[in-house]
Amino acid sequence: MKLWNSILIAFSMFSAIPTPQTDWNERSMRFSLCAFPLVGVVVALCCRGWWQLCSLLALPAVLRGAGLCVLPVLITGGIHLDGYADTCDALASHTEPERRQEILKDPHLGAFAAIRLGVYFVLSFALWTAMEKANVVALLGLFGLSRSLSGLALLCFPLRKGSGLARRFAEAADQRPVRGILILQAVLFGALLCLGRAPIALAAALLVFLHYRQVCVKAFDGLSGDLAGWFLQRAELWMLGALVIGQYVEVLF
């Protein structure tokens, strides 16, 4: 029952999928971060299902790409994109960490955030449209690894003061076992990328993860929920780009 509550909390927080109401307390949240990658599994399966439907109906690649571009946003409710936009605004300010933290708290959408969101969706749409095959194993690796690494960062990176729900999830987690489970999940999803003939995507995710820690420490004096969303969106875009590049390199050789 505790495990089920942890899964419900993860889906109610990190997705727009309707879930039964459950109490958010330390006991029920102990393993919620372990269930976070399950949201990625759902996203991956839905993307694969849309790909299959498009193939069945012989829909053009542009419609297939548009659906794959927006499906993750619809399933997650855009929670990670919100953090991505806020963090882009804060980083574009080129000011001290304290001022960047104030920008993160500002509910208004800045010009730089709007520009970055536009660029993000254009790139995502182009990459999904250019993809020639959607290997379900690679998709599971892509959407699962980003969330495993995101959860792991909450337990391993320094947290910024007043980091809200990010700190609540981190402090409620049963540190050692949850960290171990997330590492195992990251290894599993990384292995799936390799099995899906996309080791380049694994390398891309690890590079983004290393840069993520540097930004958290140097630019913001610690991790927050907005930064977690920024990392997840960047990791998925970079992995998607690596998948497409890998497919074209595969054709050449």
C-alpha positions in Angstrom: 0.0 0.0 0.0 2.9 2.4 0.8 4.4 1.7 -2.6 1.1 2.3 -4.3 0.8 5.7 -2.5 4.3 6.6 -3.6 3.3 5.9 -7.2 0.1 7.9 -6.9 2.1 10.9 -5.5 4.6 10.7 -8.3 1.9 10.7 -11.0 -0.2 13.4 -9.3 2.9 15.6 -9.1 4.7 14.9 -12.3 1.9 14.2 -14.7 -1.5 15.4 -15.8 -3.0 11.9 -15.6 -5.9 11.8 -13.2 -5.1 9.8 -10.0 -7.0 9.0 -6.8 -6.3 11.4 -4.0 -3.8 10.3 -1.3 -2.2 11.9 1.7 1.2 13.6 1.2 3.2 12.7 4.3 6.7 11.5 5.0 5.7 7.8 5.0 3.9 7.9 1.7 6.6 10.1 0.0 9.5 7.9 1.1 9.8 6.2 -2.3 8.0 8.7 -4.6 11.2 9.6 -6.4 11.6 5.9 -7.3 8.2 6.1 -9.1 9.1 9.2 -11.0 10.7 7.2 -13.9 7.4 5.3 -14.3 5.9 8.6 -15.7 8.6 8.4 -18.3 7.6 4.8 -19.2 4.0 6.0 -19.8 5.2 8.9 -22.0 7.4 6.4 -24.0 4.6 4.0 -24.5 2.2 6.7 -25.6 4.8 8.0 -28.1 5.3 4.6 -29.4 1.5 4.1 -29.7 1.1 7.4 -31.6 3.9 6.3 -34.0 2.2 3.0 -34.6 -1.1 4.7 -35.3 0.5 7.1 -37.7 2.1 4.2 -39.6 -1.2 2.3 -39.6 -3.1 5.3 -41.1 -0.2 6.3 -43.4 -0.2 9.8 -41.9 2.5 12.2 -43.1 5.7 12.6 -41.1 4.9 16.2 -40.2 1.7 15.1 -38.3 3.6 12.2 -36.7 6.3 14.6 -35.6 3.8 17.2 -34.3 2.1 14.5 -32.2 5.4 13.3 -30.7 6.4 16.8 -30.0 3.3 17.7 -27.9 2.5 14.3 -26.3 5.1 14.5 -23.5 3.8 18.0 -22.7 0.1 16.8 -22.6 1.0 13.9 -20.4 3.1 15.8 -17.9 0.9 18.9 -18.0 4.0 21.0 -18.9 5.3 21.0 -15.3 8.9 20.6 -16.5 8.6 23.1 -19.3 7.5 25.7 -16.7 10.8 25.2 -14.8 12.7 25.2 -18.1 11.2 28.6 -19.1 11.9 30.2 -15.6 15.5 28.9 -15.6 16.2 30.2 -19.1 15.0 33.6 -18.0 17.2 33.5 -14.9 20.3 32.4 -16.7 19.8 35.0 -19.4 20.0 37.8 -16.7 23.7 37.2 -16.2 23.4 38.4 -12.6 24.4 37.1 -9.2 22.7 33.9 -7.8 20.5 35.9 -5.5 19.0 37.8 -8.4 18.6 34.7 -10.4 16.6 33.1 -7.6 14.3 36.1 -7.5 13.7 35.7 -11.3 12.8 32.0 -10.7 10.1 33.0 -8.3 8.6 35.6 -10.7 5.3 34.1 -12.2 5.6 36.2 -15.3 7.0 34.8 -18.6 10.0 36.8 -19.7 11.2 37.6 -23.2 14.1 35.1 -23.0 11.8 32.4 -21.7 9.4 32.9 -24.6 12.3 32.8 -27.2 13.8 29.7 -25.7 10.4 27.9 -25.6 9.9 28.7 -29.2 13.3 27.4 -30.2 12.8 24.3 -28.0 9.5 23.4 -29.8 10.9 24.0 -33.2 13.9 21.8 -32.5 11.8 19.1 -30.9 9.3 19.1 -33.8 12.1 19.0 -36.4 13.9 16.1 -34.6 10.8 14.0 -34.1 9.8 14.6 -37.8 13.3 13.6 -38.9 13.3 10.4 -36.9 13.0 7.4 -39.2 12.1 4.8 -36.7 10.9 4.9 -33.1 12.5 2.0 -31.3 10.4 1.4 -28.1 13.5 0.3 -26.2 15.3 3.6 -27.0 12.1 5.6 -26.2 11.9 3.9 -22.8 15.6 4.7 -22.2 15.1 8.3 -23.2 12.1 9.2 -21.1 13.1 6.9 -18.2 16.8 8.0 -17.9 16.0 11.7 -17.8 13.7 11.1 -14.8 16.1 8.7 -13.0 18.9 11.3 -13.3 16.6 14.1 -12.2 15.5 12.2 -9.1 19.1 11.2 -8.3 20.2 14.9 -8.5 17.7 15.8 -5.9 19.5 13.5 -3.5 23.1 14.2 -4.5 23.2 17.8 -5.5 23.2 20.7 -2.9 19.7 22.1 -2.5 19.0 25.8 -2.5 17.3 27.3 0.5 13.6 27.7 0.1 13.6 25.2 -2.8 10.0 24.2 -2.0 8.7 20.9 -3.3 12.1 19.8 -4.5 13.4 20.0 -0.9 10.2 18.3 0.4 10.7 15.3 -1.9 14.4 15.1 -1.1 13.9 15.3 2.6 11.0 12.8 2.7 13.0 10.2 0.7 14.6 7.3 2.4 18.0 8.4 1.3 20.2 5.4 0.9 17.7 2.9 -0.6 16.1 5.5 -2.8 19.5 6.6 -4.1 20.4 3.0 -4.8 17.2 2.3 -6.6 17.6 5.5 -8.7 21.1 4.5 -9.7 19.9 1.0 -10.7 17.1 2.6 -12.7 19.6 4.9 -14.4 21.8 2.0 -15.3 18.8 0.0 -16.6 17.5 2.9 -18.8 21.0 3.6 -20.0 21.4 -0.1 -20.9 18.1 0.2 -22.9 19.5 3.0 -24.9 22.5 0.9 -25.7 20.3 -2.1 -26.6 18.3 0.3 -28.8 21.6 1.1 -30.6 21.7 4.6 -29.2 24.8 4.8 -26.9 25.3 8.3 -28.2 22.1 9.3 -26.5 23.4 7.9 -23.2 26.6 10.0 -23.6 24.5 13.1 -24.3 22.4 12.6 -21.2 25.5 12.2 -19.0 27.1 15.4 -20.4 23.9 17.3 -19.7 23.8 15.9 -16.2 27.4 17.0 -15.5 26.6 20.5 -16.8 23.5 20.5 -14.7 25.4 20.1 -11.5 27.8 22.9 -12.4 24.9 25.3 -13.2 23.1 24.4 -9.9 26.2 25.1 -7.8 27.7 28.1 -9.6 24.8 29.9 -11.0 22.1 29.3 -8.4 23.8 28.2 -5.2 21.8 25.0 -5.2 19.2 22.9 -6.9 15.5 23.9 -7.1 12.3 22.5 -8.7 12.7 24.9 -11.7 16.2 23.7 -12.3 15.0 20.1 -12.2 12.5 20.9 -15.0 15.2 22.7 -17.0 17.5 19.7 -16.8 14.8 17.2 -17.7 13.8 19.1 -20.8 17.4 19.7 -21.9 18.3 16.1 -21.3 15.4 14.8 -23.4 16.1 17.2 -26.2 19.8 16.3 -26.3 19.1 12.6 -26.2 16.5 13.0 -29.0 19.0 14.9 -31.1 21.6 12.1 -30.4 19.0 9.5 -31.5 18.4 11.2 -34.8 22.1 11.8 -35.4 22.8 8.1 -34.6 20.2 7.0 -37.1 21.8 9.0 -39.9 25.3 7.9 -39.0 24.1 4.3 -39.0 22.9 4.7 -42.6 26.3 6.1 -43.6 28.2 3.2 -42.2 
